[in-house]
Amino acid sequence: MAFVTSSTWMASGRAETPHSPSVPEGSRKRSGAVAKAREAWENELLRPALAKSPERQDPFATLGGIPVDRLYGPDTVPARPDRIGYPGQFPYTRGVHPTMYRGRLWSMRMFSGFGTPEDTNRRFHYLLHHGESGLSIAFDDPTLYGIDADDPEALGEVGKCGVNVSSLDDMRRLLKGIPLADVTTSMTINGPANIVWGMYLLAAEENGVRRGRLGGTTQNDILKEYIAQKEFLYPPRPALRLVVDTIEFATKSMPRWNPVSISGYHIREAGSTAVQELAFTLADGFAYVEAAVERGLPVDEFAPRLSFFFNSHNDFFEEVAKFRAARRIWARAMREKYHAKKERSWWMRFHTQTAGCSCTAQQPELNVVRTTVQALAAVIGGSQSLHTNSYDEALQLPTEDAVRIALRTQQILAHESGVAETVDPFGGSYYLEWLTDRMEAEAEKYFDRIATIGGVIPAIERGFFQREIQEASFRYQREVESGERKIVGVNAYTVDEPIKVPRLKIAEAARTAQSKRLRALRSRRNPARHARALEKLRRVARTEAGNTTPAVLEALRAEATLGEIVHAFQDVFGRYRERSMF
């Protein structure tokens, strides 16, 4: 199941490494009319301008540390039509669809969840009323860690940073009145994703919606949990097996569902650079492909339903280049390494969320501007779906007013800015094409390093990803604290004024209500049926060949709770403790 780089594919599909941006401006080989024009510009305009007014002493570089030259032109970016192409054409640098947003706007999917299922259900209806086109469910920490609301470890956390769901009964309340056949749903859940997904399937079934009609995405990316977010429940290898179980189940019965959303978002939030986010996310994606193929699934049966989830940060051009490079790398790997035949297997479809880690508690209204820049990069980069952060998220769960402003930001981009009128409007930009090439080349270097270690899981177990992210995060924080990197409102252009933001508070009443419901559920269920279902789940988990998803559904029908099913898996797989990286 390890991600291993094929030397044959690398030789045939790898990007040529562009010139080093540290080379002095005048030292590159030039010829013909372009060279003469460049030389005349340098002599007649540039040098006198520099003599009169020198450039700033800032280190000119992307947010991720890639040095940036003064100017890019036809002499610095080789003409390679096969690497840029046209929208909807392999390798999809310019987008996976020929018409992109001229045909259909991106999905506006606001990440929402807090308190009890009823609280979040009201927020869902509010957002749908105001023009949201897809649901995105945020779960609280107890749910993410597979802990029931009445567990002592859940004290103080129930409903605080997402909605609490401890049972199938909770999922029914969460989705009450939602037209599940018409609205696609994204669920940000990983460790217990197979269980929460099972709750969703059964709740839809009870409302008369067949599985084949359900559209949406389960994040279900357990590899990035070990790399970045740390919400894991089992050791990596059995956890990967559960992900493949869901891929297999969805492939056979749910053609509109994306069983995995391979997520770079949390890798970036943990402090990675854009290149690290790009490389580590795609390495995880390749690992899932290889694990599913090892299970015996034909690549063209499951690959079209794999999706991705990226972060969009402040460096506008670096983010756009990252998205374009990601599509190109994925397309080449799927066609040339994994031998996928279907065009849809080559497509990288992705959701984007603006960078939560860039939001500041100081002068929080400035986050509206940051979010706008980041959302614009996602749209220019060709995202299929977008969440915009609310300006108050560095302080609390967002209020309704803040969420509405975030949604309106997307709507203004879509209907007033003109960015949806043409496809890949910056395509052919000398700088953007150079940076896209550079991002791809740097990602390829990481793929080589991961392959040398033995693949993604050995790299996780040895702490490779974690160390790389820690070092990048430390460098960034050091730059901020020294003032070398300016953050408006934090270490530059500050004000000494109190923060005036309406507060949204989640009371402990959510835990009380959820605990009461769990007690009632346990008292009314059939104990014998419940025990049989959990024992069957353990039995299937002990076998390497069986798919655990049907047994999870049976346990949920027997009214087993989230925590009870997690414990049943842990009885077989054990728990996982990460080695210290310090």
C-alpha positions, 0 to 999 in steps of 0.5 A: 500500500506504500506510495512508490514512484515509478522511475519510468513514469518519472522519466517520461512525465516529470516537469523539466526543472526551470531555471533557478530564480537566484540566477542574476537577471542579466546572466540568462542565455537569450537570443534573437529579437526577444533578447535584443528587446530585453537588453534595450529595456535593461539599458535604457529604462531599468538601469536609469530607474534603479540609479534614481530609485533603488528597489526595496530591500525586501526579500522578493519571494513567494509566501512559501519561500520561492525567490521571485525575479523582477520580470518574466518574459518569453526568454524565461518561460519556454513555449510548451503548448503540451504543458499548458494546452486548453481547458478541458484538454489533458493535462488540464493545466487550464481547467478540467472543463472546456467552459468552466464557470461560463457553463456552471459556477462553482458550488458555494459551500459554507462550512457549518456546524455547532451545538446540537443537531437542531442548532445546526439544522437551523443554520443549514436552512438559513444558508440554503435560504440565502443562496448556498448550493451545497452543505458542508458539515463541521463536526465537534471534537468529540465526534471527530475523535469518535467519542460519545457526548456523555463520555467524560473525555467530551466534557467542555467540548460538545458542540463547541467547534462543530455539531455533535453527532453521537448516534443515528438518531442525531443524524436524523435530527441534523438532516430534518427537512433537508432535500438530500436528493437535490443538495450535495453534502460534504462531511469533514470527518476522518477517523470515524468517517465510515461510521458517520457516513453510515449514519448519513446513508441510513438517515437518507434511506429512511427518508426515501432517498436511494443511495444511488441518488445521494451526491456529496463527499466524505473527507475520509482522508486518514493519511493527512490526519497522521501528517497534520491534523492528528485526529486518528483513532487506529494505527495507519495500516488498518485505518487505511484499510477502512478508507479502502472499504468505503471506496469499494462500497461507494464504487459499487453502489453510490456513483454520485458520491466521492468517498475520499476528499484528499485534503491538503487544507489541514496540511497547510493549516498546520504550517506547511508551505504551498509546495509541501501542501501540493506534494504531500496531498498528491502523495496521499492521493497516490497512496489511496489509488495504490491501496484500492488497486491492491484491493482489486478495484479497477482504477477506472471504476473508482478514480473518477470519484476521488476528489481533493480539498485545498487551502487558498492562502494569501500569496495570490499567484503562488496559490493559482500556480499550485492549483494548476500544477496539481491538476497537471501532476495528477493527470499525468500520474493517473494516465502514465503511471496508473494506466487509467483509460477514462478521461474522468480518471485523469481529472483533479476535481477539488474544493477550496477553503480560504486559509483559516490560519491567516485570519487574525483576531486583531482588527478582524474586519481585515479578514474580509479582505484576506478572504476575498483575495484567497477566494479570487485565487481559488476561482482563478485557479479553477476550483469546483467548490469554495468555502469562504471563511467568516471574518470572526473565525479567529475569535469564535464560531461565526455568527449568522451575519459573518457567515452571510458576508462570507457567502456574499463575498463569493456571490460578488465574485461570481456575479459582479467581478467578471472573473467567471466570464472567461476561462483561465484568464491568467493562462499564458502569463509569463510569471504564472507559467514559470511559477506553475512549472517551478511548483511542479518541479519542487513537488517532484523532488518531494515525491522522490524523497518519499519514495526513498523512505519507502512510501507514505506510511513509512514516511508517516511512521518515521515522522518525515512529513511532520518534521518538514511541516514543523520546520516550515512553520517555525521559519514562518513564525520566526519571520513574523516575530522578527518583523521580516514578514509583515502581517497587517494589524498584527505586527504592522499598522496596528491599532490600540482599540478593543475588538468589537465583534458580536459573540456567539456562545455555545453553552454546556446545554448542548452536552446536557441535551445530547447526554440525555438523549444517549441515555434514552437510546441505550435504555430503549434499544434491544441489548441482544441485537446490539451486542450481536451487531458489535461482535459481528463488526469485530469478527469482520474487522479481524478478517483482512478480506471482508468489507466492514461497511455493511457491518457498520450499517448493521451496528447503527441499525441496532442503535450502537453509538459512535463511541461504541463502534469505534471501541469495537474497532479498537478492540481489533486494531488497537490505538495509535500513539505518534512518536514525538517529533521534538 
